[in-house]
Amino acid sequence: MTAIAELLGSDADSLLNYECKGVPRSALSLPGPDFIDRVFTHTDRNPATLRNLQTLLNHGRLAGTGHVSILPVDQGVEHSAGASFAPEPAYFDPENIVKLALEGGCNAVASTFGVLGAVARKYAHKIPFLVKFNHNELLTYPNIHDQTLYGSVRRAYEMGAIAVGATIYFGSEESRRQILEVAEAFEEAHDLGMVCVLWCYTRNDAFKAKGADGKSTDYHAAADLTGQANHLGATIQADIIKQKLPTNNGGYAALNMGSSSYGKFDKRIYTKLAGADEQGQGAHPIDLCRYQIVNNYMGRIPLINSGGESKGESDLQDAVRTAVINKRAGGMGLISGRKAFQRPMKEGVKLLNAIQDVYLDESVTVA
């Protein structure tokens, strides 16, 4: 098992022994071996979708725990293939992507139509496939930021996938079209018994706001804005929400300073629900993540956080830290890609296993 406290270093006590000041764990629907029976059997999902949700939870090293570790490799489209795979060119080959997920003990592998379709007959029965059906692309000049459909739900189903995934850039000019496209696709996927996973990202230049001191702060990963994105994702019936780990809070407060007005908010989302001050400052990382889960219908729609970009030597420590925050907040797991595939496979497997060890360690409890 990974030496979790040792990897967390000086943050170990703060992260492993913290008790939430906001919403208590007793108010949440928490992950566990009986999560499908306890939570999802009350929904309108059909029996095939329930079976595939359980299949997802029953694969890999975390099988039977109610937690998931997913390998996502759609960066060849989202961030360009050269930039994504140059650190480890073996992953230009789709088979190595699936091998990493298998050897790393993941619950599923998430990737594009092209990647998973290239090896479907060899691997679709060996590890759950999650096909991402929309993407951004960075070849248009100048670069634009939009999500475009790359294929059909039917095609994902026919290649043997049990799940589909999509991204919506909430807050962007294109978000309402994306909401409609994804909602329609998720309805079809549920009719076919597939699991629906939504990347609930925020995107708007205005979310980088200047404060009274004139300094600009990026609120794209703020707990309040991402929490609302999660709530919209749950509204269109995502079965699992993927979200970036919150890095700050107070997005709504910042966007409502001076003469500006944006959305609607109540200062109690910071004070009562996240243990912060009225501007969203001072909250613990676990409380920030819990606020995301609160917006997921109090955990009825589970949250998985993304692993983030690879930063080199600190990747293992950063991945374990993210896993501890997610688990202690009440999350279902991590979906970590670049930290794993932008290095030799043996090292990638070690990193994925370290993430999974957090969820296997019974001493790491919900705060």
DANOR-V539767 format. One record per pair of residues at least 24 apart in sequence whose ideal C-beta (glycine too) atoms are under 10 Angstrom apart, sorted by the first residue. I is the first residue (numbers start at 1). J is the second residue. Records with the same first field share a line. If there is no record, write none. Layout:
I->J / J
This chain:
1->353 / 354 / 356 / 357 / 358 / 360 / 361
2->316 / 319 / 320 / 323 / 350 / 351 / 353 / 354 / 355 / 356 / 357 / 358 / 360 / 361
3->320 / 354 / 357
4->320 / 321 / 323 / 324 / 354 / 357 / 358 / 361 / 363 / 364
5->320 / 324 / 363 / 364
6->317 / 320
7->316 / 317 / 318 / 319 / 320 / 321 / 324 / 354 / 357 / 358
8->317 / 320 / 321 / 324
9->317 / 321
11->285 / 317 / 321 / 324 / 325
12->321 / 324
14->284 / 285 / 286
15->284 / 285 / 286 / 320 / 321 / 324 / 325 / 328 / 364 / 367
16->324 / 328 / 363 / 364 / 365 / 367
17->328 / 365 / 367
18->284 / 285 / 286 / 287 / 324 / 325 / 328 / 367
19->284 / 286 / 287 / 328 / 367
20->274 / 275 / 283 / 284 / 286 / 287 / 289 / 290 / 291 / 328 / 329 / 330 / 366 / 367
21->271 / 272 / 273 / 274 / 275 / 276 / 282 / 283 / 284 / 286 / 287 / 290 / 367
22->223 / 269 / 270 / 271 / 272 / 273 / 274 / 275 / 276 / 283 / 284 / 286 / 287 / 288 / 290 / 291 / 294 / 329 / 367
23->272 / 273 / 274 / 275 / 287 / 290 / 291 / 293 / 294 / 298 / 299 / 329 / 330
24->290 / 366 / 367
25->290 / 293 / 299 / 328 / 329 / 330 / 365 / 366 / 367
26->366
27->290 / 294 / 298 / 299 / 330
28->290 / 293 / 294 / 296 / 297 / 298 / 299 / 300 / 329 / 330 / 366
29->293 / 296 / 297 / 298 / 299 / 300 / 301 / 302 / 330
30->66 / 293 / 298 / 299 / 302 / 330 / 331 / 332 / 366
31->57 / 62 / 65 / 66 / 67 / 68 / 299 / 302 / 303 / 327 / 330 / 331 / 332 / 333 / 359 / 366
32->57 / 64 / 65 / 66 / 67 / 332
33->57 / 58 / 63 / 64 / 65 / 66 / 67
34->66
35->65 / 66 / 67 / 299 / 300 / 302 / 332
36->66
38->66 / 300
39->66 / 297 / 299 / 300 / 301 / 302
40->239 / 300 / 301 / 302
42->300
43->190 / 237 / 239 / 300 / 301
44->190 / 237
45->190 / 193 / 195 / 196 / 237 / 239
46->190 / 191 / 192 / 193
47->193
48->162 / 190 / 191 / 192 / 193 / 194 / 195
49->162 / 163 / 189 / 190 / 191 / 192 / 193 / 194 / 195 / 196 / 239
50->193 / 195 / 239
51->162 / 193 / 195
52->128 / 161 / 162 / 163 / 189 / 192 / 193 / 194 / 195 / 239
53->162 / 163 / 193 / 194 / 195 / 196 / 239 / 240 / 302
54->195
55->107 / 108 / 128 / 162 / 163 / 195
56->107 / 108 / 128 / 130 / 162 / 163 / 195 / 197 / 239 / 240
57->107 / 108 / 128 / 302 / 332 / 333
58->107 / 128
59->101 / 102 / 105 / 106 / 107 / 108 / 126 / 127 / 128 / 162
60->101 / 102 / 104 / 105 / 106 / 107 / 108 / 127 / 128 / 352 / 356
61->104 / 105 / 106 / 107 / 352 / 353 / 355 / 356 / 357 / 359 / 360
62->105 / 106 / 107 / 332 / 333 / 355 / 356 / 357 / 359 / 360
63->105 / 107
65->107 / 332 / 333 / 356 / 359 / 360 / 362
66->302 / 332 / 333 / 359
67->107 / 302 / 304 / 323 / 326 / 327 / 331 / 332 / 333 / 334 / 355 / 356 / 358 / 359 / 360
68->106 / 107 / 108 / 128 / 197 / 240 / 302 / 304 / 331 / 332 / 333 / 334 / 335 / 356 / 359
69->101 / 104 / 105 / 106 / 107 / 108 / 304 / 307 / 323 / 332 / 333 / 334 / 335 / 336 / 340 / 352 / 353 / 355 / 356 / 357 / 358 / 359
70->101 / 106 / 107 / 108 / 109 / 110 / 128 / 130 / 163 / 165 / 197 / 240 / 242 / 304 / 306 / 307 / 332 / 333 / 334 / 335 / 336 / 337 / 352
71->97 / 98 / 100 / 101 / 102 / 104 / 105 / 106 / 107 / 108 / 109 / 110 / 111 / 127 / 130 / 307 / 334 / 335 / 336 / 337 / 340 / 341 / 348 / 352
72->97 / 101 / 106 / 108 / 109 / 110 / 111 / 130 / 132 / 165 / 197 / 199 / 242 / 304 / 306 / 307 / 335 / 336 / 337 / 338 / 340 / 341
73->97 / 98 / 100 / 101 / 109 / 110 / 111 / 112 / 115 / 116 / 132 / 337 / 338 / 340 / 341
74->110 / 111 / 112 / 115 / 130 / 131 / 132 / 134 / 135 / 136 / 150 / 165 / 167 / 199 / 337
75->111 / 112 / 135 / 309 / 337 / 338 / 341 / 342
76->111 / 112 / 114 / 115 / 135
77->111 / 112 / 113 / 114 / 115 / 132 / 134 / 135 / 136 / 137 / 138 / 139 / 148 / 150
78->112 / 132 / 135 / 136 / 137 / 138 / 147 / 167 / 199 / 337
79->136 / 137 / 138 / 309 / 338
80->137 / 138 / 139
83->138
84->310 / 337 / 338 / 341 / 342
85->341 / 342
86->342
87->310 / 312 / 338 / 341 / 342 / 343 / 344
88->310 / 340 / 341 / 342 / 343 / 344 / 345 / 347 / 348
90->341 / 344 / 345
91->115 / 337 / 340 / 341 / 342 / 345 / 348
93->118 / 119
94->118 / 119 / 120 / 123
95->119 / 122 / 123
96->341 / 345 / 348
97->123 / 337 / 341
98->122 / 123 / 124 / 126 / 127 / 129
99->123 / 127 / 345 / 349
100->337 / 340 / 341 / 345 / 348 / 349 / 352
101->126 / 127 / 128 / 129 / 340 / 341 / 348 / 349 / 352
102->126 / 127 / 349
103->345 / 346 / 348 / 349 / 352 / 353
104->336 / 340 / 341 / 345 / 348 / 349 / 350 / 351 / 352 / 353 / 355 / 356
105->349 / 352 / 353 / 355 / 356
106->333 / 335 / 336 / 340 / 349 / 352 / 353 / 355 / 356
107->304 / 332 / 333 / 335 / 356
108->161 / 162 / 163 / 165 / 195 / 197 / 335
109->161 / 337
110->161 / 163 / 164 / 165 / 197 / 199 / 242 / 335 / 337
111->165 / 337
112->150 / 151
113->150 / 151 / 152 / 155 / 156 / 159 / 161
114->150 / 151
116->156 / 159 / 160 / 161
117->151 / 155 / 156 / 158 / 159 / 160 / 161
118->159
119->159
120->156 / 158 / 159 / 160 / 161
121->159 / 160
123->160
124->159 / 160 / 161 / 162
125->160
128->160 / 161 / 162 / 163 / 195
129->156 / 159 / 160 / 161 / 162 / 163 / 164
130->156 / 161 / 162 / 163 / 164 / 165 / 194 / 195 / 196 / 197 / 240 / 335
131->155 / 156 / 157 / 159 / 160 / 161 / 162 / 163 / 164 / 165 / 166 / 189 / 194
132->156 / 163 / 164 / 165 / 166 / 167 / 197 / 199
133->161 / 164 / 165 / 166 / 167 / 181 / 182 / 185 / 189
134->164 / 165 / 166 / 167 / 168 / 178 / 181 / 182 / 185 / 199
135->166 / 167
136->167 / 169 / 201 / 203
144->174
145->169 / 172 / 173 / 174 / 201 / 203 / 204 / 205
146->172 / 173 / 174 / 175 / 177 / 178 / 203
147->172 / 174 / 175 / 177 / 178 / 181 / 182 / 199 / 201 / 203
148->174 / 178 / 181
149->178 / 181 / 182 / 185
152->185 / 188
153->184 / 185 / 186 / 187 / 188 / 189 / 190 / 191 / 192 / 194 / 196
154->188 / 189 / 192
156->185 / 189 / 192 / 194
157->188 / 189 / 191 / 192 / 193 / 194
158->192
161->189 / 192 / 194 / 195
162->192 / 193 / 194 / 195
163->189 / 194 / 195 / 196 / 197 / 239 / 240
164->188 / 189 / 190 / 192 / 194 / 195 / 196 / 197 / 198
165->189 / 195 / 196 / 197 / 198 / 199 / 238 / 240 / 242 / 335
166->196 / 197 / 198 / 199 / 200 / 233 / 236 / 238 / 242
167->198 / 199 / 200 / 201 / 203 / 242
168->198 / 199 / 200 / 201 / 202 / 203 / 229 / 232 / 233 / 236 / 238
169->199 / 200 / 201 / 202 / 203 / 204 / 229
170->200 / 201 / 202 / 203 / 204 / 225 / 226 / 228 / 229 / 230 / 231 / 232 / 233
171->201 / 202 / 203 / 204 / 205 / 206 / 207 / 220 / 225 / 228 / 229 / 232 / 251 / 262 / 263
172->201 / 202 / 203 / 204 / 205 / 207
173->203 / 204
174->203
175->202 / 203 / 204 / 229 / 232
179->232 / 233 / 235 / 236
180->236
182->233 / 236 / 238
183->235 / 236 / 237 / 238
184->236
185->236
186->233 / 236 / 237 / 238 / 239
187->236 / 237
189->237 / 239
190->237 / 239
194->239
195->238 / 239 / 240
196->233 / 236 / 237 / 238 / 239 / 240
197->233 / 238 / 239 / 240 / 241 / 242 / 302 / 304 / 335
198->229 / 230 / 232 / 233 / 234 / 236 / 237 / 238 / 239 / 240 / 241 / 242 / 243 / 301
199->229 / 233 / 238 / 241 / 242 / 243 / 244 / 304 / 306 / 335
200->226 / 227 / 228 / 229 / 230 / 231 / 232 / 233 / 234 / 238 / 241 / 242 / 243 / 244 / 292 / 295 / 296 / 303
201->226 / 229 / 233 / 242 / 243 / 244 / 306
202->226 / 228 / 229 / 243 / 244 / 251
203->229
204->255 / 262
206->254 / 255 / 260 / 262
207->251 / 254 / 255 / 262
208->254
209->250 / 251 / 253 / 254 / 255 / 256 / 257 / 260 / 262
210->254 / 257 / 258
211->250 / 253 / 254 / 257 / 279
212->254 / 257 / 258
216->254
217->248 / 250 / 251 / 254
218->247 / 248 / 251
219->246 / 247 / 248 / 249 / 250 / 251 / 252 / 253 / 254 / 255 / 280
220->244 / 247 / 248 / 251
221->245 / 246 / 247 / 248 / 249 / 251 / 288 / 306 / 308
222->246 / 247 / 248 / 249 / 250 / 251 / 252 / 253 / 254 / 255 / 280 / 288 / 291
223->247 / 248 / 249 / 250 / 251 / 269 / 270 / 273 / 274 / 276 / 280 / 283 / 285 / 287 / 288 / 289 / 290 / 291 / 292 / 294 / 295
224->248 / 249 / 250 / 251 / 252 / 253 / 254 / 255 / 263 / 265 / 269 / 270 / 273 / 274 / 276 / 280 / 288 / 291 / 292 / 295
225->249 / 250 / 251 / 252 / 254 / 255 / 262 / 263 / 265
226->251 / 288 / 289 / 291 / 292 / 295
227->251 / 252 / 269 / 273 / 274 / 288 / 289 / 290 / 291 / 292 / 293 / 294 / 295 / 296
228->252 / 263 / 264 / 265 / 269 / 292 / 295
229->292 / 295
230->291 / 292 / 293 / 294 / 295 / 296 / 297 / 301 / 303
231->292 / 294 / 295 / 296 / 297 / 301
232->295
233->295 / 296 / 301 / 303
234->295 / 296 / 297 / 300 / 301 / 303
235->297 / 301
237->301
238->296 / 301 / 302
239->301 / 302
240->296 / 301 / 302 / 303 / 304 / 332 / 333 / 335
241->292 / 293 / 295 / 296 / 297 / 301 / 302 / 303 / 304 / 305 / 331 / 332
242->303 / 304 / 305 / 306 / 334 / 335
243->289 / 292 / 293 / 295 / 296 / 303 / 304 / 305 / 306 / 326 / 331 / 335
244->292 / 305 / 306 / 307 / 308 / 322
245->285 / 288 / 289 / 292 / 305 / 306 / 307 / 308 / 318 / 321 / 322 / 323 / 325 / 326 / 329 / 331 / 334
246->274 / 283 / 285 / 287 / 288 / 289 / 290 / 291 / 292 / 305 / 325 / 329
247->285 / 288 / 308
248->276 / 280 / 281 / 283 / 285 / 288
249->274 / 275 / 276 / 277 / 279 / 280 / 281 / 282 / 283 / 287 / 288 / 291
250->274 / 276 / 277 / 278 / 279 / 280 / 281 / 282 / 283
251->280
252->279 / 280
253->277 / 278 / 279 / 280 / 281
254->279 / 280
269->294 / 295
284->325 / 328 / 329 / 367
285->321 / 322 / 324 / 325 / 328 / 329
286->324 / 325 / 326 / 327 / 328 / 329 / 330 / 366 / 367
287->325 / 329 / 367
288->325 / 329
289->322 / 325 / 326 / 327 / 328 / 329 / 330 / 331 / 367
290->325 / 328 / 329 / 330 / 331 / 366 / 367
291->329
292->326 / 329 / 330 / 331
293->326 / 329 / 330 / 331 / 332
294->329 / 330
296->330 / 331 / 332
298->330
299->329 / 330 / 331 / 332
301->332
302->330 / 331 / 332 / 333
303->329 / 330 / 331 / 332 / 333
304->331 / 332 / 333 / 334 / 335 / 336
305->329 / 331 / 332 / 333 / 334 / 335 / 336
306->334 / 335 / 336 / 337 / 338 / 339
307->334 / 335 / 336 / 337 / 338 / 339 / 340 / 351 / 352 / 355
308->334 / 336 / 337 / 338 / 339
309->337 / 338 / 339 / 342
310->336 / 337 / 338 / 339 / 340 / 341 / 342 / 343 / 351
311->338 / 339
312->339 / 342 / 343
314->339
315->339 / 340 / 342 / 343 / 347 / 348 / 351 / 354
316->347 / 350 / 351 / 354 / 355
317->354
318->351
319->351 / 352 / 354 / 355 / 358
320->351 / 354 / 355 / 357 / 358
321->358
322->355 / 358
323->354 / 355 / 356 / 357 / 358 / 359 / 361 / 364
324->355 / 358 / 359 / 361 / 364 / 367
325->358 / 367
326->355 / 358 / 359
327->355 / 358 / 359 / 361 / 364 / 365 / 366 / 367
328->358 / 364 / 365 / 366 / 367
329->366 / 367
330->366 / 367
331->359 / 366
332->359
333->358 / 359
334->358 / 359
